Amino acid sequence: MASEEASLRKSMARKASKLLPSSLLDILSDRIQRGQWEAALKVFELLRSQQWYQPYAGTYIRLLEMLGKCKRPDEAASLFQTMLADGCGPSREAFTALMSAYTRSNLMSTAMEVLQAMNATPHCSPDVFTYSLLIKSCCDCGQLSRASDLLADMTARGIQPNRVTYNIILDAYAKSGSLDKLHDLALQMLQSPSPSCRPDHWSRNAIVKGFGNRGDIRRMEEWFQRLTTPSDGPDSLTLHSLMAAYAKAEMFDKMHAVVRYIHRYHYQVDAVTYNILINAYGRAGRKTQMLKTFTSMKCGGVRPDSVTYCTLINFYGKFGMQRKLPRLLEQMSMHKVQPDTALYNSVLDAYRRASDISSIDRYFAAMQEQGCKPDHLTYNILIQAYRSQGLTDKADVMAVEQEKLKQRDSINRLFVSSLEPPKTRSRLDANELSSSSPAICFNADREGTQVIRTHKRP
């Protein structure tokens, strides 16, 4: 067997020697673009065996970036050592590509070791892009304190954060509900002497949504006024964030004022706009306005999406409108909205409220036929429905299935954690390496807006 493999390698080497350098490089480039990391590494090994081969750092960097996107940190670490062995000295770009391979696999401790190695290696000091990459990864992992420390560290080293760096942390503060930190960082950006650090529309969206989602209407409006100018008006995302915040606070007059602004300045009204209104009216118990808005949505030529139908199904269940659910599901099929697990959960919960076990069984079977896998919420709904009707046998069966799902989830988590490379393989030794809209203010209106029109912004 070994002799056959050796002969095959010799045959491949003889054939490869007849290839032009450009042919092998084109094949390698194609495999990298396709993300076929195993094939790319084999072609690169073949490339290195050619007599005319000369190491080029750019090729290694492209391969490292590909391995990072494919979440192959072990292979990236091995390739980095091969790059050094081939005489290509470490560079900031190569370090950053290696760091990206670790951060994409959530190996933050190893990524921090790469940062330390960069600081200890001449001419490889990290720049703003390197720090922004690390900060984003920390924010994605929920390590906001480490992200703040990295921001302070880069500032102490004389590396000026840019708007992108600030926006990454702003968005993380907004999503985590750290409103005081969000306020302080936004103020720091606003008072920065560097124009490249001033808030932009991305910053405004993160700030408005952050305060709005947590019900801090006062600071949401305050920052909206600060960051909105005649030359830099709000975009659709900002307006939707305002609508959602007012809807959640049941400030319908101000929500309607935003809707009128959308019409006045010809912003596009899409499914998101209608979904916010439908959800707002449903939560407030305004069934008539909710149904009118849904009718207006269809008449306006806006196709409802899965969020629309999930929202309506939930409120149909709460309002005792289960008899109308089949017709609503027929409309969903006509609009070619593919049902998913979340939508089936809404249907099952609606019939649970009506104690309709036969409909629950029917739609649970349809859910499985459609290939939608039940989740923990599905089983909770079924167990509660069966137990409320004294069907303990069925409830016990669902409890067993839920326990199996929990075990599968635990095994998957253990499998993912086992993918972390050993420290002896991934640790880097620094010593070794060194060898146009007007400004607006939404005031309460005197009359509600029940039907909205569809416009496309020019």
Secondary structure, DSSP 4 states (H G I P E B T S, - for coil): -HHHHHHHHHHHHHHHHTS-HHHHHHHHHHHHHHT-HHHHHHHHHHHHTSTT----HHHHHHHHHHHHHTT-HHHHHHHHHHHHHTT----HHHHHHHHHHHHHTT-HHHHHHHHHHHHHSTT----HHHHHHHHHHHHHTT-HHHHHHHHHHHHHTT----HHHHHHHHHHHHHHT-HHHHHHHHHHHHT-S-GGGS--HHHHHHHHHHHHHTT-HHHHHHHHHHH-BTTB---HHHHHHHHHHHHHTT-HHHHHHHHHHHHHTTPPP-HHHHHHHHHHHHHTT-HHHHHHHHHHHHHTTPPP-HHHHHHHHHHHHHTT-GGGHHHHHHHHHHTTPPP-HHHHHHHHHHHHHTT-HHHHHHHHHHHHHTTPPP-HHHHHHHHHHHHHTT-HHHHHHHHHHHHHHHHHHHHHHHHHHTTSPPHHHH---HHHHH--------PPPSS-----------
